[in-house]
Amino acid sequence: MRRAALIVATLIGIASLLGPSGVAFADPPPPPSESTARTELAALTVGTPHSMTGYSRDAFDVWAGQPDGCTTRQDVLARDGHNVVEGADGCQPTSGSWYSAYDNKTVTVVAQATIDHVVPLADAWRTGADRWTAARRKSFGNDLTDAQLIIASSSTNSSKSDKDPSQWKPPNTAYWCTYGEEYVSVKYKFSLFVTSAEKTALGDLLDAC
């Protein structure tokens, strides 16, 4: 119940996505349109990746506590799941269904419904986040406002790892347009630069729109 306001606010005004079974699942916050994404992509600076010295996931305070008393991960699972049942703590899901758009699969085991950072933490680090304040890194690692945190099956999350779009694209080609829009919008909002290959790959993804 304590997350009802968060979930309702997230669901209002956003689209739904149909999983393989035809069940409607909630989306993360939608990215900007293709035209906006193309404008933002053109504005992204091309640079050379920084050193990974000092990098750790802890630097982004991943899955920090939210005002509702739950963690970021728990809130994403509640936001993007279907028929989610929470445990006695009112936070940790014990059952439900989650749609992984990366591979067009539905996950019904909580532990296998992983949360992916569309722009990987390591990629963010080497394209500018290494110079951020701790507060800005925390905001990036726990971003519930933008299309940065999405459900992914454990297999696609693992195969993607810290790769950018020049190295990995979702096996579900129908998702390429949305993935490109999401990725560009996060890079643009947080003023992260891209490599030349990454920028070309993002343009290819938007060509799928």
Phi and psi in degrees as a GROMACS rama.xvg file:
@    title "Ramachandran Plot"
@    xaxis  label "Phi"
@    yaxis  label "Psi"
@TYPE xy
-67.0897  -13.7518  ARG-2
-101.518  5.51346  ARG-3
-58.4152  -43.3807  ALA-4
-63.4173  -41.5098  ALA-5
-61.7867  -47.0331  LEU-6
-67.056  -42.662  ILE-7
-62.6983  -44.2325  VAL-8
-62.3649  -36.1723  ALA-9
-71.2363  -38.1158  THR-10
-75.7283  -30.4477  LEU-11
-64.8882  126.66  ILE-12
81.6531  2.85095  GLY-13
-111.852  159.95  ILE-14
-77.4469  168.136  ALA-15
-115.114  158.431  SER-16
-123.443  136.646  LEU-17
-92.9863  123.783  LEU-18
-79.6994  179.496  GLY-19
-58.0709  -28.3812  PRO-20
-85.1895  -2.64329  SER-21
85.9452  4.87959  GLY-22
-82.2211  136.328  VAL-23
-78.953  129.477  ALA-24
-115.381  150.999  PHE-25
-73.2168  147.327  ALA-26
-94.5181  161.458  ASP-27
-69.316  172.478  PRO-28
-51.4249  133.314  PRO-29
-69.7663  147.45  PRO-30
-77.0502  170.899  PRO-31
-63.7001  171.365  PRO-32
-68.8626  168.617  SER-33
-58.1747  -44.2587  GLU-34
-62.643  -40.4209  SER-35
-66.3568  -41.6757  THR-36
-60.7417  -39.6655  ALA-37
-66.5392  -38.4358  ARG-38
-65.1808  -43.324  THR-39
-67.6137  -38.4185  GLU-40
-61.2408  -43.1686  LEU-41
-62.3762  -27.1565  ALA-42
-86.0519  -11.8495  ALA-43
-69.8943  137.049  LEU-44
-78.6827  139.264  THR-45
-95.0354  131.085  VAL-46
-146.58  -179.095  GLY-47
-100.712  129.527  THR-48
-53.7748  139.058  PRO-49
-77.4181  169.442  HIS-50
-66.1222  150.251  SER-51
-88.3473  6.64853  MET-52
-57.1089  128.291  THR-53
88.859  -5.55234  GLY-54
-71.109  140.76  TYR-55
-161.174  153.266  SER-56
-61.7248  -31.4274  ARG-57
-61.6227  -24.3151  ASP-58
-64.7116  -18.646  ALA-59
-103.047  3.27441  PHE-60
48.8432  46.9367  ASP-61
-60.2194  138.716  VAL-62
62.9116  43.3057  TRP-63
-66.5077  162.938  ALA-64
-70.7018  143.243  GLY-65
-105.884  165.75  GLN-66
-56.6298  -24.195  PRO-67
-79.1954  -1.89737  ASP-68
92.407  -4.21261  GLY-69
-103.849  169.439  CYS-70
-86.0471  164.914  THR-71
-57.8024  -43.5539  THR-72
-60.3792  -44.9694  ARG-73
-63.7093  -37.4577  GLN-74
-68.3821  -36.7537  ASP-75
-67.1969  -41.8565  VAL-76
-61.7763  -38.7821  LEU-77
-70.7444  -39.3685  ALA-78
-67.5667  -42.5575  ARG-79
-103.373  3.28122  ASP-80
-95.5278  172.935  GLY-81
-124.993  132.753  HIS-82
53.5895  44.5558  ASN-83
-74.9638  128.943  VAL-84
-111.801  128.348  VAL-85
-102.205  155.341  GLU-86
-76.11  -171.494  GLY-87
-62.1313  -24.2865  ALA-88
-78.3775  -6.85305  ASP-89
72.9806  13.146  GLY-90
-128.622  -55.1894  CYS-91
-78.5833  117.15  GLN-92
-63.1958  140.697  PRO-93
-107.429  -19.8461  THR-94
-160.82  166.346  SER-95
150.846  -173.177  GLY-96
-132.107  141.007  SER-97
-135.321  135.021  TRP-98
-97.5773  124.795  TYR-99
-98.454  102.136  SER-100
-68.4577  -25.0973  ALA-101
-54.4613  -40.874  TYR-102
-125.158  11.2219  ASP-103
57.7522  46.0063  ASN-104
-127.276  150.881  LYS-105
-101.959  131.872  THR-106
-106.944  130.748  VAL-107
-118.595  3.20741  THR-108
-107.819  121.786  VAL-109
-52.794  -45.365  VAL-110
-64.081  -21.9324  ALA-111
-94.1372  -3.02461  GLN-112
-91.4102  81.6999  ALA-113
-82.274  159.042  THR-114
-107.223  124.544  ILE-115
-105.911  139.382  ASP-116
-84.0786  114.853  HIS-117
-52.5609  -50.9759  VAL-118
-92.413  110.216  VAL-119
-57.9203  148.875  PRO-120
-58.0356  -43.9627  LEU-121
-64.7812  -38.2084  ALA-122
-65.195  -41.7242  ASP-123
-60.2599  -41.7006  ALA-124
-58.6062  -46.9763  TRP-125
-81.9341  -3.00383  ARG-126
-119.418  25.8022  THR-127
136.219  -26.8149  GLY-128
-70.143  -16.776  ALA-129
-63.0221  -18.5243  ASP-130
-106.054  6.73034  ARG-131
-80.0813  165.774  TRP-132
-76.0989  162.27  THR-133
-61.0811  -36.1719  ALA-134
-65.5597  -40.0862  ALA-135
-69.0106  -38.8519  ARG-136
-64.354  -39.5059  ARG-137
-62.4094  -41.5413  LYS-138
-61.0887  -41.1137  SER-139
-67.0754  -44.4649  PHE-140
-71.516  -15.6177  GLY-141
-129.501  35.8867  ASN-142
-76.4242  105.154  ASP-143
-96.9942  -3.5708  LEU-144
-86.7829  -34.0115  THR-145
-111.791  174.304  ASP-146
-82.799  59.6989  ALA-147
-106.505  -30.3322  GLN-148
-110.886  116.506  LEU-149
-135.315  158.821  ILE-150
-71.5775  137.518  ILE-151
-143.417  141.272  ALA-152
-62.6229  153.055  SER-153
-60.2774  -32.7943  SER-154
-69.198  -42.6772  SER-155
-73.7768  -34.4528  THR-156
-61.4681  -40.8338  ASN-157
-69.4531  -42.5687  SER-158
-69.4112  -32.9833  SER-159
-71.5682  -47.6795  LYS-160
52.0595  -124.513  SER-161
-106.428  24.28  ASP-162
-78.2447  145.649  LYS-163
-92.1351  174.241  ASP-164
-62.0035  -16.3729  PRO-165
-77.6741  -13.2842  SER-166
-113.367  -20.2026  GLN-167
-154.795  136.054  TRP-168
-131.882  151.389  LYS-169
-56.6585  136.027  PRO-170
-61.6797  -24.2009  PRO-171
-83.8293  96.5773  ASN-172
-63.8366  -22.244  THR-173
-65.9788  -15.3399  ALA-174
-97.2986  -2.89867  TYR-175
-58.9188  -43.7479  TRP-176
-58.8427  -52.8852  CYS-177
-61.3517  -41.3202  THR-178
-61.0395  -42.9873  TYR-179
-62.8408  -43.5065  GLY-180
-62.35  -43.2605  GLU-181
-63.0405  -49.0009  GLU-182
-61.8686  -46.2371  TYR-183
-62.7549  -43.1515  VAL-184
-63.3403  -37.2326  SER-185
-70.6649  -45.1623  VAL-186
-58.4665  -42.2696  LYS-187
-68.3698  -46.3919  TYR-188
-60.2488  -41.6155  LYS-189
-94.3624  10.2053  PHE-190
53.7873  42.6249  SER-191
-90.7882  142.972  LEU-192
-87.1328  172.698  PHE-193
-128.009  159.296  VAL-194
-83.1664  166.708  THR-195
-61.1888  -43.9976  SER-196
-65.4386  -38.1048  ALA-197
-64.3665  -42.7029  GLU-198
-64.6184  -41.1667  LYS-199
-63.019  -43.0912  THR-200
-64.5282  -36.9557  ALA-201
-65.7643  -37.1804  LEU-202
-63.9252  -37.7769  GLY-203
-63.2545  -41.2993  ASP-204
-62.7779  -42.3009  LEU-205
-68.6514  -25.128  LEU-206
-65.3478  -17.094  ASP-207
-80.7625  -6.553  ALA-208
